[in-house]
Amino acid sequence: MEPRSTEQLIASLSQGLAPVRPLWPPARRALLWLVAVALVVGALLLRFADLPAWAGRYSEWRMAIEAAATLLTGITAVVAAFHLSLPDRSSLWRYAPLPPLALWIATSGLGCLQFGVGLGPPGARVGESTHCFTFIIGVSVPLTVLLFAVLRRARPLDPLPVALTAALGVAALAAFVLQFFHHFDVTAIDLLTHLAAVLSVVGLASAARRVLA
């Protein structure tokens, strides 16, 4: 049997292979996912949220910055997850959500200072905080499933940073949606509960990161 040339070997290996459709740029894929989520969430907010009351609460500069930082954390983390899912993108994308995350935590912490070292006003303490935790988890889980389903198409070589960044994104988006139903300023227990919920979502996503590989 005569040895085959390199060209013949390549031809035999590639015979019958279907062309692979390249993925869209990560920024475009992230934008489409965010727009789809915004349409669904926006419709639900129009139906169930008291938008005038929300606008009144967040007309104050600190709360407006807090809301903007929360939303920006979610958007930045989702965009970063799409970039991190590709092997030719910089790993520095994992740090992109940190500045708005720090601003989110800082502005929330300033809100806690109005209560001093207390837990907050009567009727807005532990009982409400449990609802906050449940809300963030309940919204984050389906969003994580939807985001993982899209990110999985890239088959990331290192799924852990993709999973962690994606989870931070959906948890921040869930926390932003929560603000439409949060009828009082953040207390110390609220802040700790929100952070616990975000960390729980990140932990669950980390455990499920192999789904992306």
N, C-alpha and C positions, 0 to 999 in steps of 0.2 A: 504494500500500500504506500503510495507516494505521500510524502509529507505535504500538508497544505500550506499555502502561503498565508501571510497575515491577512491579506485582503479576503481570501476565501474563508478564513476562520471567522472574521468579523461578519461577513455576509451570512454564514451559517448560523451564527449566534443571534443575529438581528432579524432573521427571517420570521415573518409572521407576527412581529411585535407591533402593538398598536401605539400610535403617537401619544405622548403624555401632554395633557393640557397644563400649561404653567399656571401657577397661582397668580392672582392679581396682587399688586403691590400691597404691603401690609397696612399702610395708612388708608388705602381705599377700602380694604376689607374691614378694618376697624370702624371706619365711618359708616359703612352700610349696616354693620351690626348695631352700632350705637343709634343710628336713625330708626332701625326697626324696633329696638327696645323703647326709644323715646316715643314713638307713635303709640305703642301699646300702653305704656305707663301714663302718657299724657291723656289718653282716652279714659283711663281709670281714675286719674286725678280729677278730670272734669266731672266725672260722675259722682265721686265719693268725697273729695276734699273740699274744705271751705277755703277757696282761693282768696277772697277778700280778707279774711282773718289772717291767712298766711302772709299776704302782702303787707298788712298792717304790722305784724310782728317783725317782719324782716326789713322794714323800712329803716330801722335803727342800724347804724353803720357797722357795729361789731357783728350783729347777727347776719347782716348781708354778706360780710366778708367770710363768716363761718360757712354760710350756705354755698358761696362761690368756691371756697377752698375744698369743701366736701365734694362738690360736683367735679371740680378740676382734678382732684385726686382720682376719682373714678375714671374719668375720661383718659387721663394720662396713663394710668395703669393698664387700661384695656389696650390702648395704642401700643404701649411698651410690650405687652404680652404678644401681640401680633408680630412685632419686630423680633423679639427673643425666640420666637418659634422657628425662625429661619437661621441656617448656619452661617450665612454670610453677613449677618448684622452684628453690630457691636454689643458685647455683653454689658456695656455701660447703660443700656436702656433700662436695666433693672433698678437703677437709682433715680430714674426720671420722676416717679411719683413721690419721692421723699420730700421735696420742698413744699408742695401743696399739702401733703400729709402733716408736716410739722406746723404749717399755718392753721390747718383744721384743728389740731390738738391744742394749739396755743390760744386760738380764739374761743374754743369751747372752755378751756381752763379759765379764761378771763370771765366768762359767764358764771362760773362757779364761785368766783371771789365775792360776788354780791351777797352770798349767803355765809361768808366767812368760813369757819370750819364746820358749819352745820350741814345738814343733809338736804336743806331746801324747804320750801313752803309746805304747810300741812296739806295732805292729800296728793302730794307730788313727790313721794319718796320711793320706798322699795316697791310698792305695788305697781306703780307706773313703769318702773324700770324693768320689771319682768316682761311687761308687754313690749317694751322696746327691744329687748333681747330676742323675743320670739319673732317680732316683726322683721328684724334684720336677717335672722336665720331663714325665716320663711320666704323672704324675697330673694335672698342670695342663692339658695339652693337651685331653684329652677333657672336663674340667670347663669349660674356656673355650668349647669348641664348644657345649656344652649351655647355658651361661649366655648366650652371644651369641645363640643361637636364641630365647631368651625375651626378651632385651632388644631384639632386632630388631623386635619387634611395636610398640614405641613409636616407631620411626623417629626417633631423636634428631637434632635439628638440628645439634648439635656432637658428633660421635661420638668425638672424641679423648679427652676426659676420661672419658667413659663406658667406653671400651675400657681405658684405663690403670687406672682404679679397679677395674674388673671383674677385670683380670689380676692386680692386687695381691691381690684377695680370693681368687682360686682358688690362687694361688701360696702364700699364707699358709695356706690350708686344707691344701694338699699338704704343706707343711712341718710342720704339726701332726700329720698322719697319719704322717709320717716318724718322729716322736718315739716311736711305738710300736715301731719297729724299730731305733732308735738306741741301742745297748747301752752307750754310754759318754758322758761329758759332752762338751760342744762344745769343740773345740780351735780355735785361730786359723785353721787351714786350713779346718776345717768351717764356721766362721762366714763366711769369705770365699766358700766354695763355695756355701753356702746363699744368700747375697746375690747371687752371680753367677747362680744359677738363677732367683731371683725377677726380677732385672733382664732376664734372657733372655726369660722369659715375658711381662713387660711390653713388651719390644721387639717380640716376635712379635705381640702383641695390637695394638700401635700400628700395625704394618704392615698388619694385617687390619681396621682400624677401619672401612673403607668398607663392610664387610659389614653394619654396623649401620645405615647411612644409607638 
